């Protein structure tokens, strides 16, 4: 199937909860620490949490292509309402405080 078609299908089928639970995000960051790449507090941003949320929902729907997931999450973030972005950035601030 063509990439654009797959991206359009993904956009139509995503049902995001804004934002994900703090436990889900903490679980993601605790799993990242197991890998060699070092995780810093600067890696925890509202935009990054949003991308993680989109990626998790995309994988549930069966989409594994990182290019498609990244482009869809960029488009969704660009068209998100300010209050939605605030929820993610506020969560990122709280998580950074927990990481200190």
C-alpha positions in Angstrom: 0.0 0.0 0.0 1.2 3.5 -0.8 2.7 5.5 2.1 0.3 8.4 1.7 -2.7 6.0 1.8 -1.3 4.3 4.9 -0.8 7.7 6.6 -4.3 8.8 5.7 -5.7 5.5 7.1 -3.7 6.0 10.3 -5.0 9.6 10.7 -8.5 8.4 10.3 -8.2 5.6 12.8 -6.2 7.3 15.6 -8.2 7.9 18.7 -5.9 9.7 21.1 -6.4 10.4 24.7 -4.9 13.7 25.7 -2.5 13.2 27.3 -1.7 9.6 28.2 -1.5 8.6 31.8 1.6 9.6 33.7 2.2 5.9 34.5 2.4 5.1 30.8 4.9 7.8 30.2 7.0 6.9 33.3 6.9 3.3 32.1 8.2 4.4 28.7 11.0 6.4 30.2 12.0 3.6 32.6 12.2 1.2 29.7 14.4 3.6 27.7 16.9 3.7 30.5 17.6 0.0 29.9 19.1 0.9 26.5 22.6 2.2 26.0 21.5 5.7 25.0 21.5 8.0 28.0 18.3 9.7 28.8 18.4 13.3 30.1 15.7 15.5 31.5 15.8 17.5 28.3 14.4 14.4 26.4 11.2 14.8 28.3 9.2 17.5 26.4 5.5 17.9 25.7 6.2 17.3 22.0 8.2 14.1 22.8 5.4 12.8 25.0 2.9 13.5 22.2 5.0 11.6 19.7 5.3 8.6 22.1 1.5 8.6 22.5 0.9 8.7 18.7 3.5 5.9 18.2 1.9 3.7 20.9 -1.6 4.1 19.4 -0.2 3.6 15.9 1.4 0.3 16.9 -1.8 -0.9 18.4 -3.4 -0.2 15.0 -0.7 -2.2 13.3 1.4 0.6 11.8 5.1 0.0 12.4 6.6 2.4 9.8 8.5 5.1 11.7 8.4 7.5 8.8 4.6 7.4 8.6 4.2 7.6 12.4 6.6 10.6 12.6 4.9 12.5 9.8 1.4 11.8 11.2 2.5 12.9 14.7 4.1 16.1 13.3 0.9 16.9 11.4 -1.3 16.3 14.5 0.9 18.4 16.7 0.9 21.2 14.2 -2.9 21.2 14.2 -3.4 20.6 17.9 -5.2 23.2 19.9 -3.1 25.3 22.4 -4.9 23.7 25.4 -4.0 20.2 24.1 -0.3 21.2 23.8 -0.5 22.7 27.3 -1.6 19.4 28.7 1.5 17.7 27.2 3.9 20.4 28.2 2.5 20.5 31.7 3.0 16.7 32.0 6.5 17.1 30.8 7.3 19.7 33.5 5.9 17.3 36.2 7.9 14.4 34.8 11.1 16.4 34.7 10.5 17.4 38.4 10.2 13.7 39.2 13.4 12.8 37.3 15.5 15.2 39.4 
